[in-house]
Amino acid sequence: MSNWNDVAYKVEFNLEIINELLTDRLPSSSQVLDFGCGYGRITNQLHGLGFKNITGVDSSLEMINRGTNEFPYLELNHVMGTPLPFPDESFDAVISCAVFTCIRDQKIRANVVSELLRILKPNGVIYLAEFCADESVLFTSGVGVPMWHGTQADIKSIVSEFKIEKSLVINNQTMTGHNSKACHVVARK
Ligand SMILES: C[S@@+](CC[C@H](N)C(=O)[O-])C[C@H]1O[C@@H](n2cnc3c(N)ncnc32)[C@H](O)[C@@H]1O
């Protein structure tokens, strides 16, 4: 088995986010956290959309090292586990792209969500984009990292303490080129 540090310079992530799910809800001055930012791919996309106050955090130091080299103008920080190093109610939005599918332990997922709830402002937005499947499945990805693809219901249940505004499933290949689906959920605190 590999971990994210081992593959940080080998992977090119490809799960697309739907820009409008954020831009329709948030002014460009919003404080946005890209949780599990990897090498900053989505953080950089948000920067390109005009968001001015974006922070990315990731538990893999090598991902952060790669990101700070590729995108030196972004704020990307290495953060291990929980609690997250941010005050209560400090973000207008959190985006998390293909991260919960890498957290196979339900208790860890619950801890992470409770931290995201804590650091979001009242009415703050959470946007999860996650690979999903018709049936929940645990597997090792083509790059050797352990993964979980839940159902749409599983992904929605991650944010069951939030008010869900939108949930849709669209086709999206995995980074190793397999046909798959992605679930996009937008919810508010
Ligand atoms: C599939 S990658 C996606 C990276 C990025 N969001 C993107 O879409 O380009 C998943 C990332 O989540 C990070 N990750 C997994 N568990 C995490 C946790 N508990 N806290 C922070 N980052 C985590 C991994 O290190 C990895 O970089």
PDBQT file of the ligand as one rigid body, heavy atoms in Angstrom, charges set to zero:
ROOT
HETATM    1  C1  LIG A 201      -7.571  12.486  -3.951  1.00  0.00    +0.000 C 
HETATM    2  S1  LIG A 201      -6.659  13.738  -3.188  1.00  0.00    +0.000 S 
HETATM    3  C2  LIG A 201      -7.545  15.188  -3.688  1.00  0.00    +0.000 C 
HETATM    4  C3  LIG A 201      -6.746  16.448  -3.576  1.00  0.00    +0.000 C 
HETATM    5  C4  LIG A 201      -7.449  17.726  -4.022  1.00  0.00    +0.000 C 
HETATM    6  N1  LIG A 201      -8.631  17.983  -3.222  1.00  0.00    +0.000 N 
HETATM    7  C5  LIG A 201      -7.822  17.679  -5.485  1.00  0.00    +0.000 C 
HETATM    8  O1  LIG A 201      -8.982  17.338  -5.794  1.00  0.00    +0.000 OA
HETATM    9  O2  LIG A 201      -6.979  17.968  -6.326  1.00  0.00    +0.000 OA
HETATM   10  C6  LIG A 201      -7.086  13.582  -1.491  1.00  0.00    +0.000 C 
HETATM   11  C7  LIG A 201      -6.223  14.412  -0.560  1.00  0.00    +0.000 C 
HETATM   12  O3  LIG A 201      -6.815  14.364   0.742  1.00  0.00    +0.000 OA
HETATM   13  C8  LIG A 201      -5.791  14.399   1.684  1.00  0.00    +0.000 C 
HETATM   14  N2  LIG A 201      -6.324  13.913   2.962  1.00  0.00    +0.000 N 
HETATM   15  C9  LIG A 201      -6.786  12.684   3.253  1.00  0.00    +0.000 A 
HETATM   16  N3  LIG A 201      -7.207  12.635   4.529  1.00  0.00    +0.000 NA
HETATM   17  C10 LIG A 201      -7.025  13.876   5.039  1.00  0.00    +0.000 A 
HETATM   18  C11 LIG A 201      -7.267  14.463   6.320  1.00  0.00    +0.000 A 
HETATM   19  N4  LIG A 201      -7.807  13.768   7.338  1.00  0.00    +0.000 N 
HETATM   20  N5  LIG A 201      -6.945  15.760   6.512  1.00  0.00    +0.000 NA
HETATM   21  C12 LIG A 201      -6.420  16.484   5.485  1.00  0.00    +0.000 A 
HETATM   22  N6  LIG A 201      -6.163  15.986   4.257  1.00  0.00    +0.000 NA
HETATM   23  C13 LIG A 201      -6.472  14.693   4.040  1.00  0.00    +0.000 A 
HETATM   24  C14 LIG A 201      -4.697  13.518   1.076  1.00  0.00    +0.000 C 
HETATM   25  O4  LIG A 201      -3.432  13.769   1.638  1.00  0.00    +0.000 OA
HETATM   26  C15 LIG A 201      -4.792  13.902  -0.401  1.00  0.00    +0.000 C 
HETATM   27  O5  LIG A 201      -3.881  14.920  -0.733  1.00  0.00    +0.000 OA
ENDROOT
TORSDOF 0
